[in-house]
Amino acid sequence: MGYACLRECLADLEAQGQLKRVDAELDPCLELAAVQRRAFRAKAPALLFTRVKGTRFPMLANLFGTRERLHYIFRDSLATVDAVLAAKADPAEAMRRPWRSLKALPGLFHMLPRMAQGGSAPVLECRCTLADLPRLTCWPHDGGPFVTLPLVYTEDPRKPGLDASNLGMYRVQLAGNAYAADEAGLHYQIHRGMGAHHAAALALGQALPVHVYVGGPPALSVAAVMPLPEGLSELRFAGLLGGRRTAVAREAALPLPVLAQADFCISGHLLTGLKPEGPFGDHLGYYSLRHDFPVLKVQAVHHRRDAIWPFTTVGRPPQEDTVFGDFIHELTAALVPQMFEGVREVQAVDAAGVHPLLLVLGSERYTPYEARRRPRELLTAALHLLGTTQTALAKYVLLAAHEDAPGLSARDTPGFLRHMLERADFSRDLHFLTRSTGDTLDYTGSGLHEGSKLIWASAGEKRRELGLELTSAPDLPDGFCGPRVAGPGLLVLRGPAHSLGRGEPDPKLEELARVFASWPGREAFPLLAVVDEPEFCAASLENFLWTVFTRSDPATDSYGANARIRAKHWACDAPLLLDARLKPFHAPPLEEDPAVARRAEALAAPGGPLHGCY
């Protein structure tokens, strides 16, 4: 049986030596976040800070900090989750015909939310104000304090009820900018379920009620970030994963159902206007800048008597949300072939910021009679992936055919990239979508929420041997220098500082592509990236992935040897050049405050309250 509340989980972890209490007073402005990042990197226990400056509420860090801890927390339900997801089972149908879903039956029962006994809801025991809540600020240039593990609950105003509800993890800014004392910023990204609810409310001329929960059974946090199949609500999945039915209560003064076992409930409605939200240090490793977003008018803040405020920090991967991502891949692996015809496996690459790079292992079965395999079914799969669920936010989609290498896995990033580079035929394999909907957090494109996408699908026999070391290099144009090998077939070099506007092609990169077109070694290095710091970029594959795919827009920043357009299809020969320099319109990378970093490290010194944790 899973945990009824967060306190039960923490008591269990503490008994197992997986939670440490920290009684020294710490500052939620930058200091706690710096500690949390170090604790995560060190695979430290969960940390419960009992004395937090400026608030009476204890704060919890690193709860989901290791794969092992996540597996321990959900140890009793993972087998049942696998059975339910593999069967794509419907709880109502299974209750009518239980003999068809015997293995999934225990989980199906837990997927049915229950009304809290006697209508009681511990989360409604006490009240406070927004100003009483912890003021967590993670990065020096953040626009104010944020809730970093919020559970934002809304319902479809056209079809109210739990089954048409959405529980999402959308960041909430508690203060700063132009917010009044009873207002909070609510930033939901493109292609999120809450957006459809908000659109429906606006069309009806109604205010959209919103509850923002913090804390509660750990299964709620995982459910809020899961890419669930259509028709499976987050509340149902939370019950399945948590091993007990999600407790819901009704309160006459509140417009929405109450998650009874949450620690906090901020209730209100969205105003009709917008206000500036941000900046915020985000999971791509840059600041998402200040933009207008919806505003939550807060009517009440409730909390349980023993409330704890969990938090995390995001930034350049890997961070704690990396563990979330890996866990989600694990849980949804069986669903991928069922949701996407012709797709065997996917990986949203965490090191590249998740959405910028999607690796896909698919099938190529459309023309088995052809003597030479080429991408056909892979393109259908790519368009399906870009048309639904969170994979629609992918920027670079790289697809390989299982038939070319039966042992290949999309989870093996270096092996997958090598396979692609060995087979790439850039005269046929590249397909651009321009002016498409893009990730809200990605500033490389043509505007906010907008950018291009590249489908790179390669199939067939191996075409080339990849270079492992650079024995010669072409004479580079002025401003370019320092070519380095970043991996098999991967070359990086320094370019002059970028100074052009959005969407403007760079004549200097076009000249560089002409130089490489006549280089005898070009086939050995089919992918070339122009960067600001080649030493850093070539130091590890993680550095290469982060730099190249978070700092380039496919349509604007792709160049190539002998580039040409025929029948509106862009093609080139090897190498394909990607301009991965920082541009003037990009968001700045995240950097810690040196003084705060020194304080965080001093806390772990001998005699310090966090000695031995990191």
C-alpha positions in Angstrom: 0.0 0.0 0.0 1.4 3.4 -1.0 1.8 6.5 1.1 -1.3 8.4 2.1 0.6 11.7 2.4 4.1 13.2 2.2 4.8 12.8 5.9 4.3 9.0 5.6 6.9 8.9 2.8 9.4 11.0 4.7 9.1 8.9 7.9 9.8 5.8 5.8 12.8 7.4 4.1 14.2 8.6 7.4 13.9 5.1 8.8 15.9 3.8 5.8 18.6 6.4 6.2 17.4 8.2 3.0 16.4 11.5 4.6 18.5 13.9 6.6 17.1 16.7 8.8 19.0 20.0 8.6 18.3 22.3 11.6 20.6 25.2 10.7 18.8 28.3 9.4 19.2 28.6 5.6 18.0 31.3 3.2 15.5 30.3 0.5 16.9 33.1 -1.7 19.6 31.3 -3.7 21.2 29.4 -0.8 18.8 26.5 -0.6 18.9 26.1 -4.4 22.7 26.0 -4.4 22.6 23.3 -1.7 20.0 21.3 -3.5 22.0 21.2 -6.8 25.1 19.9 -4.9 23.1 17.4 -3.0 21.6 16.1 -6.3 25.1 15.8 -7.9 26.4 13.9 -4.9 23.4 11.5 -4.8 22.7 12.7 -1.3 19.7 11.7 0.8 16.5 13.8 0.7 17.0 16.9 2.8 14.4 18.3 5.2 15.3 21.9 6.2 13.4 22.6 9.4 14.5 26.3 9.9 14.0 28.4 6.7 14.5 32.1 6.8 11.3 34.1 6.3 8.8 31.3 6.7 7.5 28.9 9.4 7.2 26.0 6.9 9.9 23.4 6.6 11.2 22.8 3.1 12.1 19.5 1.4 14.8 19.0 -1.2 16.1 16.1 -3.3 13.1 13.8 -2.7 13.4 12.4 -6.2 17.2 12.8 -6.4 18.2 9.3 -7.3 16.7 6.5 -9.5 17.1 4.1 -6.5 15.0 6.4 -4.3 12.2 6.7 -6.8 12.1 3.0 -7.2 12.0 2.6 -3.4 9.1 5.1 -3.1 7.0 3.2 -5.7 8.4 -0.3 -5.0 5.0 -1.8 -4.3 3.2 -0.5 -7.4 5.6 -0.6 -10.3 4.7 -4.2 -11.5 1.0 -3.2 -11.4 1.7 0.0 -13.4 3.5 -2.0 -16.0 0.6 -4.4 -16.3 -2.0 -1.6 -16.6 0.0 0.4 -19.2 0.9 -2.6 -21.2 -2.8 -3.5 -21.4 -3.9 0.1 -22.1 -6.7 -1.0 -19.7 -9.8 1.0 -19.1 -10.9 0.9 -15.4 -14.6 1.0 -16.1 -14.4 -1.7 -18.8 -12.2 -3.9 -16.5 -14.7 -3.6 -13.7 -17.4 -4.9 -16.0 -15.2 -7.7 -17.4 -12.5 -8.3 -14.7 -11.5 -11.7 -16.2 -9.9 -9.9 -19.2 -7.5 -7.8 -17.0 -6.7 -9.9 -14.0 -3.1 -8.8 -13.6 -4.1 -5.2 -14.0 -7.1 -5.4 -11.6 -5.5 -4.2 -8.4 -4.1 -1.1 -10.2 -7.4 -0.4 -11.9 -9.1 -0.2 -8.5 -6.5 2.3 -7.3 -7.2 4.4 -10.4 -10.7 5.3 -9.2 -10.4 8.5 -7.1 -12.3 8.3 -3.8 -14.2 10.9 -1.8 -12.3 11.6 1.5 -14.0 9.9 4.4 -16.5 12.2 5.9 -15.5 14.9 3.4 -12.4 15.6 5.6 -9.4 17.1 3.9 -6.2 17.7 5.9 -5.1 20.3 3.4 -7.9 22.6 4.5 -7.0 22.5 8.2 -5.3 25.9 8.3 -5.1 29.1 6.3 -2.3 31.6 5.6 -1.4 34.2 2.9 0.8 34.1 -0.1 3.4 36.1 1.8 3.6 33.4 4.5 4.8 30.8 1.9 8.5 30.0 1.3 10.1 32.4 -1.1 12.4 30.1 -3.1 14.6 32.0 -5.6 16.9 29.6 -7.5 19.1 31.8 -9.8 20.5 35.3 -9.4 18.4 36.9 -12.2 15.1 35.2 -11.5 12.2 37.7 -11.4 11.1 36.6 -8.0 10.3 33.6 -5.9 8.8 30.6 -7.7 7.0 27.4 -6.8 9.2 24.7 -8.5 7.1 21.6 -7.8 3.5 22.9 -8.3 0.6 20.7 -9.0 -1.8 22.9 -11.0 -5.3 21.6 -11.2 -8.0 22.7 -13.7 -11.1 21.3 -15.3 -12.7 21.7 -18.7 -15.5 24.3 -18.2 -17.5 22.6 -20.9 -17.2 19.2 -19.2 -16.4 19.7 -15.5 -15.3 16.7 -13.5 -12.3 14.6 -12.6 -12.0 12.7 -15.9 -11.7 15.9 -18.0 -9.3 17.5 -15.5 -5.7 18.4 -15.9 -3.0 18.2 -13.2 0.2 19.8 -14.6 3.5 21.1 -13.4 3.4 24.7 -14.6 5.7 27.2 -12.8 4.1 29.7 -10.5 5.7 33.1 -9.6 4.7 34.1 -6.1 5.9 37.7 -6.1 7.9 40.3 -8.0 7.3 42.2 -11.2 3.9 43.9 -11.1 2.0 41.3 -9.0 -0.3 42.5 -6.3 -0.1 40.8 -2.9 -3.0 38.4 -3.8 -1.7 37.6 -7.3 0.7 35.0 -8.8 2.1 34.4 -12.2 1.0 31.2 -13.9 3.2 30.2 -16.8 2.0 27.3 -18.8 3.8 26.3 -22.0 2.7 25.5 -25.5 0.9 22.1 -25.9 -0.1 21.7 -22.3 -3.5 20.5 -21.2 -4.3 23.6 -19.1 -4.2 25.7 -22.3 -7.3 24.0 -23.7 -9.2 24.6 -20.5 -8.2 28.3 -20.5 -9.2 28.6 -24.1 -12.6 27.1 -23.4 -13.2 29.4 -20.5 -12.3 32.5 -22.5 -14.6 31.4 -25.3 -17.4 31.1 -22.8 -16.6 34.4 -21.2 -15.8 32.8 -17.9 -13.0 33.0 -15.4 -11.1 29.7 -15.2 -10.9 28.4 -11.6 -7.4 27.1 -10.6 -6.0 25.2 -7.6 -2.3 25.1 -7.2 -1.2 22.3 -4.8 2.2 21.8 -3.3 3.2 18.6 -1.6 1.1 15.5 -1.0 1.7 11.9 -1.9 4.8 11.7 -4.2 2.7 10.0 -6.9 1.0 13.3 -7.6 4.2 14.9 -8.7 5.1 12.1 -11.1 1.6 12.0 -12.5 1.7 15.8 -13.2 4.7 15.4 -15.6 3.7 12.1 -17.3 2.8 12.2 -21.0 -0.3 10.2 -20.5 -2.5 8.6 -23.2 -5.7 10.4 -24.2 -8.4 9.7 -21.7 -6.2 8.7 -18.8 -6.4 11.5 -16.2 -3.4 12.4 -13.9 -5.5 11.7 -10.8 -6.2 8.2 -12.0 -2.5 7.6 -12.8 -1.5 9.0 -9.4 -3.7 6.4 -7.7 -2.2 3.6 -9.9 1.4 4.7 -9.2 0.9 5.5 -5.6 -0.8 2.2 -4.8 -3.9 3.9 -3.3 -6.9 5.8 -4.6 -6.4 9.6 -4.8 -8.4 11.2 -2.0 -10.7 14.0 -3.1 -12.9 16.3 -1.0 -15.5 19.0 -1.7 -15.5 22.3 0.0 -18.5 24.6 -0.6 -16.3 27.8 -0.6 -14.0 26.4 -3.3 -14.9 26.0 -7.0 -12.9 22.8 -7.6 -12.4 19.5 -5.9 -9.7 19.4 -3.3 -6.8 17.0 -3.3 -7.3 16.1 0.4 -3.8 14.9 1.2 -1.8 17.7 -0.4 0.2 20.0 1.9 -0.9 23.3 0.4 -3.7 24.5 -1.7 -3.6 27.9 -3.4 -7.1 28.5 -4.9 -8.2 31.3 -7.2 -9.0 32.0 -10.9 -7.3 33.4 -13.9 -7.8 37.1 -14.6 -8.7 38.2 -18.1 -5.5 40.2 -18.6 -1.8 39.3 -18.6 1.2 40.5 -16.6 4.9 40.1 -17.1 6.3 36.8 -15.7 9.9 35.8 -15.3 12.8 35.7 -15.8 13.3 32.2 -14.6 16.3 29.9 -14.8 14.9 27.0 -16.7 15.8 23.4 -17.5 17.5 24.2 -20.8 20.3 25.9 -18.8 19.3 29.4 -19.7 16.9 32.1 -18.4 13.5 32.1 -19.9 13.0 35.9 -20.2 10.2 38.1 -19.0 7.0 37.8 -21.0 3.3 38.3 -20.5 1.5 35.3 -19.1 -1.8 34.7 -17.2 -2.3 35.9 -13.7 -3.8 33.9 -10.9 -6.1 36.0 -8.6 -5.8 34.2 -5.2 -8.8 33.8 -3.1 -7.5 31.6 -0.4 -4.3 29.7 0.7 -4.9 26.5 2.8 -2.4 24.1 4.3 -2.4 21.1 6.5 -1.3 21.5 10.1 2.0 19.7 9.5 2.7 21.1 6.0 6.0 20.6 4.3 7.0 22.6 1.2 8.9 20.4 -1.4 11.1 22.1 -4.0 13.6 21.4 -6.7 15.9 23.4 -8.9 16.1 23.3 -12.7 19.1 24.3 -14.8 21.5 22.8 -17.3 21.0 19.0 -17.2 21.5 16.8 -15.4 19.3 18.0 -12.5 16.7 16.3 -10.4 14.2 16.5 -13.2 16.6 14.3 -15.2 15.6 11.5 -12.8 12.0 12.2 -13.4 12.6 12.0 -17.2 14.4 8.6 -16.9 11.6 7.3 -14.7 9.0 8.4 -17.3 10.9 6.7 -20.1 10.9 3.6 -18.0 7.2 3.7 -17.3 6.1 4.6 -20.8 8.4 2.3 -22.8 5.6 -0.3 -23.4 3.2 2.5 -24.5 5.4 3.9 -27.3 4.8 1.3 -29.9 1.1 1.3 -29.1 0.8 5.1 -29.4 3.0 5.6 -32.5 2.7 3.1 -35.3 6.1 2.1 -36.6 8.0 3.5 -33.6 9.9 1.1 -31.3 11.6 3.4 -28.9 12.2 7.1 -28.3 14.5 9.2 -26.2 14.1 12.9 -25.5 17.8 13.6 -24.8 18.2 15.1 -21.4 21.7 16.4 -22.0 20.4 18.4 -24.9 17.6 20.0 -22.8 15.0 17.3 -23.5 12.8 19.0 -26.2 15.6 20.2 -28.5 16.7 16.6 -29.5 14.5 13.5 -30.0 16.0 10.2 -31.0 13.6 7.7 -32.5 14.1 4.0 -33.4 11.5 3.0 -35.9 10.7 0.6 -38.6 11.2 0.8 -42.4 8.7 -1.6 -43.9 7.0 0.3 -46.6 9.0 -1.0 -49.6 10.7 -4.3 -48.6 11.0 -5.2 -52.3 13.4 -2.3 -53.0 17.0 -3.3 -53.4 18.2 -0.3 -51.3 16.3 0.8 -48.1 15.6 4.5 -47.9 13.5 6.6 -45.4 9.8 6.2 -46.1 7.9 4.8 -43.1 10.3 6.8 -40.8 8.9 10.0 -42.2 5.4 9.0 -41.4 6.5 8.2 -37.9 8.2 11.5 -37.5 5.1 13.4 -38.6 3.0 11.4 -36.1 5.4 12.2 -33.3 5.4 15.9 -34.2 1.6 15.9 -34.2 0.7 14.7 -30.7 1.7 14.6 -27.1 4.8 16.2 -25.7 7.0 14.9 -28.6 5.3 17.6 -30.7 7.7 20.1 -29.0 10.8 18.3 -30.4 13.1 20.5 -32.5 15.6 18.1 -34.0 14.0 14.6 -34.7 16.6 12.0 -35.7 15.1 8.6 -36.9 16.9 5.4 -37.6 15.5 2.1 -38.9 15.6 -0.9 -36.6 16.1 -3.2 -39.6 19.5 -1.6 -40.3 20.9 -2.5 -36.8 18.7 -4.8 -34.7 20.8 -4.2 -31.6 20.6 -0.4 -31.8 18.8 1.5 -29.0 17.5 5.1 -29.0 18.7 5.2 -25.3 22.3 4.7 -26.4 23.0 8.3 -27.5 26.6 8.0 -28.7 25.8 4.7 -30.6 22.7 6.2 -32.1 24.5 9.3 -33.3 27.3 7.2 -34.8 24.7 5.0 -36.6 23.0 8.1 -38.1 26.3 9.8 -39.2 27.5 6.6 -40.9 24.3 6.4 -43.0 23.3 10.1 -43.6 22.6 11.1 -47.1 22.0 14.8 -46.8 20.7 15.0 -50.4 17.5 13.2 -49.2 17.4 12.8 -45.4 16.7 16.3 -44.2 13.1 17.7 -44.0 12.4 21.1 -42.5 9.2 22.5 -40.9 9.5 26.3 -40.8 7.5 28.8 -38.6 6.2 25.9 -36.6 5.0 25.9 -33.0 8.1 25.7 -30.8 8.9 25.2 -27.1 8.1 28.3 -25.1 11.5 28.1 -23.4 13.6 27.9 -26.6 14.8 31.3 -27.9 16.6 30.1 -31.0 13.6 30.3 -33.3 11.7 33.1 -35.1 9.8 34.3 -32.0 8.2 33.3 -28.7 6.5 29.9 -29.1 7.7 29.7 -32.7 10.6 28.1 -34.5 11.6 25.5 -37.0 12.0 21.7 -36.8 14.2 19.3 -38.6 13.3 15.7 -39.4 16.5 13.8 -40.1 15.7 10.2 -41.1 18.4 7.9 -42.4 18.1 4.4 -43.5 20.0 1.9 -45.5 23.5 0.6 -45.6 26.5 2.2 -44.0 27.9 4.9 -46.3 31.2 6.1 -44.7 33.8 5.5 -42.0 33.8 8.3 -39.4 36.9 10.2 -38.4 38.2 9.8 -34.9 41.1 12.3 -35.1 41.9 15.3 -37.3 45.0 14.8 -39.4 44.4 17.8 -41.6 42.0 20.8 -41.9 41.1 23.2 -44.7 42.4 26.8 -44.7 39.6 28.5 -42.7 38.1 31.9 -43.6 39.0 34.8 -41.3 37.3 34.6 -37.9 37.2 30.8 -37.8 39.8 28.7 -36.0 40.4 25.9 -33.5 38.8 22.8 -35.2 38.5 19.9 -32.8 37.0 16.4 -32.9 34.0 16.1 -30.5 33.3 12.5 -31.2 33.2 10.0 -34.1 32.3 12.1 -37.2 31.8 15.3 -35.1 33.8 18.4 -35.7 33.6 21.7 -33.9 35.4 25.0 -34.5 35.3 28.5 -33.2 33.4 31.2 -35.2 33.3 35.0 -34.9 30.8 36.4 -32.5 27.3 36.4 -34.0 25.7 39.8 -34.6 22.8 39.2 -37.0 19.1 39.3 -36.3 16.6 36.5 -36.0 16.2 34.5 -39.2 19.1 36.1 -41.0 21.5 33.7 -42.9 25.1 34.4 -42.2 27.3 34.9 -45.3 30.3 33.9 -43.3 28.8 30.5 -42.6 28.0 30.2 -46.3 31.6 30.9 -47.1 32.8 28.3 -44.6 30.5 25.7 -46.2 32.1 26.4 -49.6 35.5 25.8 -48.1 34.5 22.5 -46.6 32.9 21.4 -49.8 36.4 21.0 -51.4 38.0 19.5 -48.3 39.2 15.9 -48.9 38.3 14.8 -45.3 34.8 16.0 -45.3 33.1 12.6 -45.6 34.8 11.5 -42.4 33.2 14.4 -40.5 29.6 14.7 -41.7 28.5 17.0 -38.9 30.3 20.3 -38.2 29.2 22.7 -35.5 30.4 26.3 -35.3 30.5 27.4 -31.6 31.9 30.1 -29.3 34.0 27.7 -27.2 35.3 24.7 -29.1 37.4 23.5 -26.2 34.4 23.3 -23.9 32.1 21.8 -26.7 34.6 19.0 -27.6 35.4 18.1 -23.9 32.4 15.7 -23.7 29.5 14.5 -25.6 27.2 16.1 -23.0 28.8 19.5 -23.7 28.4 19.0 -27.5 24.7 18.0 -27.2 23.9 20.9 -24.9 25.7 23.5 -26.9 24.7 22.5 -30.4 21.0 21.7 -29.9 20.1 24.4 -27.5 21.8 27.2 -29.5 20.6 26.5 -33.0 17.4 26.8 -35.0 17.3 24.2 -37.8 16.0 26.4 -40.6 18.2 29.5 -39.9 21.3 27.8 -38.6 21.8 24.9 -41.1 24.4 25.2 -43.8 26.1 22.6 -45.9 28.6 21.7 -48.5 27.1 22.3 -52.0 23.8 23.4 -50.5 21.0 23.6 -53.0 17.2 23.7 -53.3 15.2 21.6 -55.7 11.5 21.4 -55.8 11.6 23.2 -52.5 13.7 20.5 -50.9 16.9 21.7 -49.2 19.8 19.4 -49.6 23.6 19.4 -49.2 26.6 17.1 -49.2 28.6 16.3 -46.1 29.4 18.1 -44.0 26.2 19.5 -42.6 27.1 22.7 -40.7 25.1 23.9 -37.7 25.6 27.4 -36.3 25.6 26.9 -32.6 26.9 30.2 -31.5 25.1 32.3 -28.9 23.1 34.9 -30.7 22.2 38.4 -29.4 18.5 37.4 -29.1 19.2 34.2 -27.1 18.6 34.0 -23.4 21.7 34.1 -21.2 23.1 30.9 -19.7 22.7 30.3 -16.0 25.6 31.0 -13.6 25.6 30.8 -9.8 26.4 33.7 -7.6 30.0 33.0 -6.5 29.4 34.2 -2.9 26.3 31.9 -2.6 28.3 29.0 -4.0 31.0 29.5 -1.4 28.4 29.5 1.4 26.8 26.3 0.1 30.1 24.6 0.0 31.0 25.8 3.5 27.9 24.1 4.8 29.3 20.7 3.7 32.8 21.3 5.3 33.8 19.4 8.4 31.7 20.5 11.3 29.1 22.0 8.9 25.4 20.9 9.1 25.7 19.2 5.6 29.1 17.6 6.1 29.1 14.2 4.3 26.1 15.1 2.1 28.2 16.5 -0.8 
